Amino acid sequence: MQDQDQDQPARPKPPSIFAAAFRFRGACMCRLGRRPWGAPHLSGPLPRANLDLAGVDLEAMIGGVLESAGTGVSECSSAELSHALAVEEELLKRIITLRDWADKGTIVAAKEIKQVTFANICKMFISMEPSPLTDKIDMWFGKLLDGLRAFPFDIPGTTSHTARKCRQKLDAVFREELQARKMYKECDDLMSGLMQMKDEHGKKLSDEEVVHNIISLVIAGYESTTIAIMWAVYHLAKSPVVLAKLREENVAMSKSKGGSMSTGLMITHDDIPKMKYTAKVVEETIRMANIAPMVHRVANKDVEYRGYTIPKGWAVLVWLRSVHTDPNYYQDPLSFNPDRWDGPAKPGTYQVFGGGPRICAGNMLARLQVTIILHHLCVGYEWELINPDAQINYLPHPRPVDGAAMTFRKLST
């Protein structure tokens, strides 16, 4: 019997299928569970707060900013949004250094925007000001992201091995920060919110879970927000009519508050509903950017779809970029046209942040950051792409090969 067992072929691993250019409707998607992405030793296990398995409401981590998940920025209406806006605006006043960009005359947008975005995240997530330590954290996250896309060879000198070391350093930094808060440090940010979270049984997240959540949320939102803002300035540089309309709306709002053509004022909670065209520019930017071109799912049970059966256990890779650029759903889909958002997209055709209970936790935060930086950019500055016909690299994320190099100067009045 033993010899017969040895002769039996190994049971094949459930395969993956690639799903593109069509929509999974709700009845089908509910049977597709989340498939872990990345190496757990780098991204960490799926955090309990992210899985919502123990009664932990993911939206509570960031507060009211996420209560309107899946809606436009102009539809938010929570006290927490006012707090988030104040934090963002304070950061912009102190570190965005748009004047420094203008003084340089020429910038690589991807690089400069990345610095601003990471500083914002450090402030809101862990109340850290720009410093040599945050520079190191930035570098460690960059190498960690590289490792997530590399072959998992834990050999000194490999990208994966370096990523493991960086993950260990990040764990140590955030654990030290967590312990400081337990002893003497009080902050009003995401880490403190995670430390106070309780599930339906009154149990708080463990220290390990708090650290895993912080790291996984930074991984999810750090580079993606940078790329969204870069694509916004890229498309606006190539769409003068759109930029003129965006500038008109934001300048009018600034002047109504006592500002001028050259100085944007702080955006308040009351201003957001007035920024209708800005909201459309943001939605069109993230549709065309396709920052997360796919989602990973696994069939929890046999799924019947359009005459096909997806067996239980099969992995499904849904190619969202195909949906967002399908002419069946969007007229002239490769053109940058914010006015297409005068009406809602067809159900199931707009999945830039996923959907349903697994929608990206940072979807409103990303929209908010793009909105604020666009306000300050279009009110006080103008820019031109140095190489408007630069080729696009699509891996690991879509971006021009030159990082959207551009001339940048104060707006002439």
C-alpha positions as CSV (number, residue, x, y, z in Angstrom):
1,M,0.0,0.0,0.0
2,Q,2.9,2.3,0.8
3,D,4.4,1.7,-2.6
4,Q,1.1,2.5,-4.3
5,D,0.8,5.7,-2.3
6,Q,4.2,6.7,-3.5
7,D,3.2,6.1,-7.1
8,Q,0.1,8.3,-6.8
9,P,0.6,11.7,-8.4
10,A,0.6,14.7,-6.1
11,R,-2.8,16.4,-5.9
12,P,-2.5,19.6,-7.9
13,K,-2.7,22.9,-6.2
14,P,-5.9,24.9,-7.1
15,P,-5.0,27.0,-10.0
16,S,-5.6,30.7,-10.6
17,I,-7.8,32.3,-13.2
18,F,-7.4,35.8,-14.7
19,A,-10.6,37.8,-15.0
20,A,-10.6,40.8,-17.2
21,A,-13.0,43.1,-19.1
22,F,-16.1,42.0,-17.3
23,R,-17.8,42.8,-14.1
24,F,-18.5,40.5,-11.2
25,R,-21.9,41.3,-9.8
26,G,-22.6,41.4,-6.1
27,A,-24.0,37.9,-5.8
28,C,-20.8,36.6,-7.3
29,M,-18.3,38.8,-5.5
30,C,-19.7,37.9,-2.1
31,R,-18.5,34.4,-2.6
32,L,-14.9,35.5,-3.5
33,G,-13.0,35.9,-0.3
34,R,-9.9,38.0,0.2
35,R,-6.7,36.4,-1.0
36,P,-3.6,37.4,1.0
37,W,-1.2,39.5,-1.2
38,G,2.5,39.7,-0.6
39,A,4.7,37.7,1.7
40,P,3.4,37.6,5.3
41,H,6.9,37.9,6.7
42,L,7.1,41.3,4.9
43,S,3.6,42.7,4.9
44,G,2.6,40.9,8.1
45,P,-0.4,38.5,8.5
46,L,-3.8,39.9,7.6
47,P,-4.5,42.2,10.6
48,R,-7.5,41.4,12.7
49,A,-8.7,45.0,12.4
50,N,-8.5,44.8,8.6
51,L,-10.3,41.5,8.4
52,D,-13.3,42.7,10.6
53,L,-13.5,39.1,11.9
54,A,-13.8,39.8,15.6
55,G,-16.4,42.6,15.4
56,V,-13.7,45.3,14.9
57,D,-15.0,48.0,12.6
58,L,-12.3,49.0,10.2
59,E,-13.9,52.4,9.6
60,A,-13.3,53.2,13.3
61,M,-9.6,53.2,12.8
62,I,-9.6,56.5,10.8
63,G,-13.0,57.8,12.0
64,G,-15.5,59.7,10.1
65,V,-13.3,60.2,7.1
66,L,-14.2,56.7,6.1
67,E,-17.8,56.8,7.0
68,S,-18.5,58.0,3.5
69,A,-16.3,55.3,1.9
70,G,-17.0,55.0,-1.8
71,T,-18.4,58.5,-2.2
72,G,-16.8,61.6,-3.5
73,V,-14.9,64.0,-1.2
74,S,-17.6,66.6,-1.7
75,E,-20.1,64.3,0.0
76,C,-18.2,63.9,3.3
77,S,-19.9,65.4,6.4
78,S,-18.2,64.5,9.6
79,A,-16.4,66.2,12.4
80,E,-13.4,63.9,11.9
81,L,-13.1,65.3,8.3
82,S,-12.6,68.8,9.8
83,H,-9.8,67.4,12.0
84,A,-8.1,65.6,9.1
85,L,-8.3,68.7,6.9
86,A,-6.7,70.8,9.7
87,V,-3.8,68.3,10.0
88,E,-3.4,68.2,6.2
89,E,-3.4,72.0,5.8
90,E,-1.0,72.5,8.7
91,L,1.4,70.1,7.0
92,L,1.0,71.8,3.7
93,K,1.8,75.1,5.2
94,R,5.0,73.8,6.8
95,I,6.4,71.1,4.5
96,I,4.9,71.2,1.1
97,T,7.6,73.7,0.0
98,L,5.8,74.7,-3.2
99,R,7.8,77.8,-3.2
100,D,11.0,75.7,-3.1
101,W,9.7,73.8,-6.1
102,A,9.3,77.1,-7.9
103,D,12.7,78.3,-6.9
104,K,14.2,75.1,-8.4
105,G,12.5,75.8,-11.6
106,T,12.6,72.2,-12.7
107,I,11.4,69.2,-10.6
108,V,10.7,65.5,-10.9
109,A,7.1,65.4,-9.7
110,A,7.1,61.8,-8.6
111,K,10.1,62.4,-6.2
112,E,8.9,65.7,-4.8
113,I,5.4,64.6,-4.2
114,K,6.5,61.4,-2.6
115,Q,8.4,63.4,0.1
116,V,5.3,65.5,0.9
117,T,3.0,62.4,1.0
118,F,5.2,60.5,3.3
119,A,5.5,63.4,5.7
120,N,1.7,63.7,5.8
121,I,1.4,60.0,6.6
122,C,4.0,60.2,9.3
123,K,2.1,63.1,10.9
124,M,-1.3,61.6,10.8
125,F,-0.4,58.0,11.5
126,I,2.3,58.3,14.2
127,S,2.6,62.1,14.9
128,M,6.2,62.2,13.6
129,E,7.7,65.4,12.2
130,P,10.2,65.3,9.4
131,S,13.5,64.2,10.7
132,P,16.5,61.9,10.0
133,L,14.4,59.1,11.5
134,T,11.5,59.6,9.2
135,D,14.0,59.7,6.3
136,K,15.2,56.3,7.4
137,I,11.6,55.0,7.8
138,D,10.9,56.3,4.2
139,M,14.0,54.4,2.9
140,W,13.0,51.2,4.8
141,F,9.5,51.3,3.4
142,G,10.8,51.7,-0.1
143,K,13.0,48.7,0.2
144,L,10.2,46.7,1.9
145,L,8.0,47.4,-1.1
146,D,10.7,46.3,-3.4
147,G,10.9,43.0,-1.5
148,L,7.2,42.4,-1.8
149,R,7.7,42.2,-5.6
150,A,10.8,40.1,-5.5
151,F,11.5,36.4,-5.5
152,P,11.4,35.3,-1.8
153,F,15.1,34.3,-1.5
154,D,16.3,34.9,2.0
155,I,19.9,35.1,1.0
156,P,22.2,38.0,1.9
157,G,22.5,40.5,-0.9
158,T,19.0,39.7,-2.4
159,T,16.2,42.2,-2.5
160,S,14.0,39.9,-0.4
161,H,16.6,39.5,2.3
162,T,17.1,43.3,2.5
163,A,13.3,43.7,2.7
164,R,13.2,41.3,5.7
165,K,15.8,43.4,7.5
166,C,13.9,46.6,6.8
167,R,10.7,45.1,8.1
168,Q,12.5,44.2,11.3
169,K,13.8,47.8,11.7
170,L,10.3,49.2,11.1
171,D,8.8,46.8,13.7
172,A,11.4,48.0,16.2
173,V,10.7,51.7,15.6
174,F,7.0,51.3,15.9
175,R,7.2,49.1,18.9
176,E,9.4,51.7,20.6
177,E,6.9,54.4,19.8
178,L,4.0,52.2,21.1
179,Q,5.8,51.6,24.4
180,A,6.5,55.4,24.8
181,R,2.8,56.1,24.4
182,K,2.0,53.6,27.1
183,M,4.3,55.2,29.5
184,Y,4.2,59.0,29.0
185,K,3.4,60.1,25.5
186,E,-0.1,61.2,24.4
187,C,-1.0,61.7,20.7
188,D,-4.1,62.1,18.6
189,D,-3.4,59.9,15.6
190,L,-4.0,56.6,14.0
191,M,-1.6,54.6,16.2
192,S,-3.4,55.9,19.4
193,G,-6.7,55.1,17.8
194,L,-5.6,51.5,17.2
195,M,-4.3,51.2,20.7
196,Q,-7.7,52.1,22.1
197,M,-9.8,49.9,19.7
198,K,-11.9,47.1,21.1
199,D,-13.7,44.3,19.5
200,E,-17.3,43.2,20.4
201,H,-15.9,41.3,23.4
202,G,-14.1,44.4,24.8
203,K,-10.7,43.1,23.8
204,K,-8.1,45.5,22.6
205,L,-5.7,44.9,19.8
206,S,-2.4,43.4,20.9
207,D,0.8,45.4,20.4
208,E,1.7,43.1,17.5
209,E,-1.6,43.8,15.8
210,V,-1.2,47.5,16.2
211,V,2.2,47.5,14.6
212,H,1.0,45.2,11.8
213,N,-1.9,47.5,11.1
214,I,0.3,50.6,10.9
215,I,2.7,49.0,8.6
216,S,0.1,47.4,6.3
217,L,-1.8,50.7,6.1
218,V,1.3,52.6,5.2
219,I,2.2,50.0,2.5
220,A,-1.3,50.3,1.1
221,G,-1.5,54.1,1.0
222,Y,1.9,55.6,0.8
223,E,3.0,55.0,-2.7
224,S,-0.5,54.9,-4.2
225,T,-1.3,58.4,-3.0
226,T,2.0,59.7,-4.4
227,I,1.2,58.2,-7.8
228,A,-2.3,59.6,-7.8
229,I,-1.1,63.2,-7.2
230,M,1.6,62.8,-9.8
231,W,-0.9,61.7,-12.4
232,A,-3.2,64.6,-11.5
233,V,-0.5,67.2,-12.3
234,Y,0.5,65.2,-15.3
235,H,-3.0,65.1,-16.9
236,L,-3.6,68.7,-16.0
237,A,-0.4,69.7,-17.7
238,K,-1.7,68.1,-20.9
239,S,-5.3,69.3,-20.5
240,P,-5.2,73.2,-20.4
241,V,-9.0,73.5,-20.6
242,V,-9.5,71.3,-17.6
243,L,-6.8,73.1,-15.7
244,A,-8.4,76.5,-16.4
245,K,-11.7,75.3,-15.1
246,L,-10.1,73.8,-12.0
247,R,-8.2,77.0,-11.4
248,E,-11.3,79.1,-11.9
249,E,-13.2,77.2,-9.2
250,N,-10.4,77.2,-6.7
251,V,-9.4,80.8,-7.2
252,A,-13.0,81.9,-6.8
253,M,-13.3,80.0,-3.5
254,S,-10.0,81.4,-2.3
255,K,-11.1,85.0,-3.1
256,S,-14.4,84.5,-1.4
257,K,-12.4,83.8,1.8
258,G,-10.1,86.8,1.4
259,G,-7.3,85.1,-0.5
260,S,-5.8,86.0,-3.8
261,M,-4.6,84.5,-7.1
262,S,-1.2,83.7,-5.5
263,T,-2.1,82.4,-2.1
264,G,-4.5,79.6,-1.4
265,L,-6.1,79.6,2.0
266,M,-6.9,76.7,4.3
267,I,-9.6,74.5,3.1
268,T,-12.3,73.9,5.7
269,H,-15.1,71.4,6.1
270,D,-17.5,73.9,4.7
271,D,-15.5,74.3,1.5
272,I,-15.5,70.7,0.4
273,P,-19.1,70.6,-0.9
274,K,-18.4,73.7,-3.0
275,M,-15.5,72.0,-4.9
276,K,-17.6,70.2,-7.4
277,Y,-15.3,70.4,-10.4
278,T,-12.3,69.6,-8.2
279,A,-14.0,66.4,-7.0
280,K,-14.6,65.4,-10.7
281,V,-10.9,66.0,-11.5
282,V,-9.9,63.8,-8.6
283,E,-12.3,60.9,-9.6
284,E,-11.1,61.1,-13.2
285,T,-7.4,61.1,-12.1
286,I,-7.8,57.9,-10.0
287,R,-9.8,56.2,-12.8
288,M,-7.1,56.8,-15.3
289,A,-4.2,56.2,-13.0
290,N,-5.3,52.6,-12.1
291,I,-2.9,52.6,-9.3
292,A,-4.1,49.2,-8.1
293,P,-4.7,47.5,-11.5
294,M,-5.9,44.2,-10.0
295,V,-7.4,42.6,-6.9
296,H,-6.7,39.1,-5.5
297,R,-9.6,37.0,-4.5
298,V,-10.2,33.3,-3.8
299,A,-13.5,31.4,-4.3
300,N,-15.0,30.4,-1.0
301,K,-17.4,28.1,-2.8
302,D,-18.2,27.1,-6.3
303,V,-19.2,30.1,-8.3
304,E,-21.3,30.1,-11.4
305,Y,-20.7,33.0,-13.7
306,R,-21.8,33.5,-17.3
307,G,-21.9,29.8,-18.0
308,Y,-18.5,29.1,-16.3
309,T,-17.8,27.5,-13.0
310,I,-15.1,28.8,-10.7
311,P,-14.4,25.9,-8.4
312,K,-14.0,26.4,-4.6
313,G,-10.4,27.2,-3.7
314,W,-9.4,28.7,-7.1
315,A,-7.7,32.0,-7.0
316,V,-9.1,34.8,-9.1
317,L,-7.2,37.8,-10.3
318,V,-9.6,40.5,-11.4
319,W,-7.9,43.0,-13.8
320,L,-9.5,46.3,-12.8
321,R,-7.5,48.3,-15.3
322,S,-9.4,46.6,-18.1
323,V,-12.7,47.5,-16.6
324,H,-11.8,51.2,-16.1
325,T,-10.7,51.6,-19.7
326,D,-13.4,49.6,-21.3
327,P,-15.3,51.6,-24.0
328,N,-18.4,49.7,-23.1
329,Y,-18.5,51.5,-19.7
330,Y,-16.7,54.7,-20.4
331,Q,-16.9,56.8,-23.6
332,D,-13.5,57.5,-25.1
333,P,-12.0,55.9,-21.9
334,L,-8.4,57.0,-22.5
335,S,-9.2,60.7,-22.6
336,F,-9.0,62.8,-19.5
337,N,-12.5,64.1,-19.1
338,P,-13.7,65.0,-15.6
339,D,-17.1,65.9,-16.9
340,R,-17.9,62.2,-17.4
341,W,-18.5,62.3,-13.6
342,D,-21.6,64.6,-14.0
343,G,-23.3,61.2,-13.5
344,P,-22.4,58.1,-11.6
345,A,-20.5,55.2,-13.2
346,K,-22.4,52.1,-14.0
347,P,-22.6,49.7,-11.0
348,G,-19.6,47.5,-10.8
349,T,-17.5,49.4,-13.3
350,Y,-15.7,51.7,-10.9
351,Q,-13.5,49.7,-8.6
352,V,-10.4,51.9,-8.1
353,F,-10.5,51.2,-4.3
354,G,-12.2,47.8,-4.5
355,G,-15.8,47.6,-3.2
356,G,-18.1,46.3,-0.6
357,P,-16.8,45.3,2.8
358,R,-13.3,45.0,1.4
359,I,-13.1,48.6,0.1
360,C,-9.7,50.3,0.6
361,A,-9.6,51.8,4.1
362,G,-7.8,54.9,2.9
363,N,-10.0,55.7,-0.1
364,M,-11.3,59.0,1.4
365,L,-7.9,60.0,2.7
366,A,-6.4,59.6,-0.7
367,R,-9.1,61.7,-2.3
368,L,-8.6,64.3,0.4
369,Q,-4.9,64.6,-0.1
370,V,-5.3,65.0,-3.9
371,T,-8.0,67.6,-3.4
372,I,-5.9,69.7,-1.0
373,I,-2.7,69.7,-3.0
374,L,-4.5,70.5,-6.3
375,H,-6.1,73.5,-4.6
376,H,-2.7,74.9,-3.6
377,L,-1.1,74.0,-6.9
378,C,-3.7,75.5,-9.2
379,V,-4.2,78.7,-7.2
380,G,-0.6,79.7,-7.0
381,Y,1.5,77.8,-9.6
382,E,1.8,76.7,-13.2
383,W,3.8,73.9,-14.7
384,E,4.7,72.2,-18.0
385,L,5.9,68.7,-18.7
386,I,9.5,68.6,-20.1
387,N,8.8,65.5,-22.0
388,P,5.0,65.2,-22.6
389,D,5.5,62.2,-24.8
390,A,7.6,60.2,-22.4
391,Q,7.0,56.5,-22.4
392,I,5.1,54.9,-19.5
393,N,6.4,52.1,-17.3
394,Y,3.5,50.0,-15.9
395,L,5.4,48.0,-13.3
396,P,5.4,48.0,-10.4
397,H,3.1,51.1,-10.8
398,P,2.3,53.1,-13.9
399,R,4.4,56.3,-14.2
400,P,6.3,58.2,-16.9
401,V,9.9,57.0,-17.3
402,D,11.2,60.4,-16.3
403,G,9.0,60.6,-13.2
404,A,7.0,63.4,-14.7
405,A,9.8,65.9,-14.9
406,M,8.5,69.4,-15.4
407,T,9.2,73.1,-15.2
408,F,7.5,74.7,-12.2
409,R,7.0,78.3,-11.4
410,K,4.7,80.8,-9.6
411,L,1.6,81.6,-11.4
412,S,2.0,84.9,-13.4
413,T,-0.7,87.4,-12.6
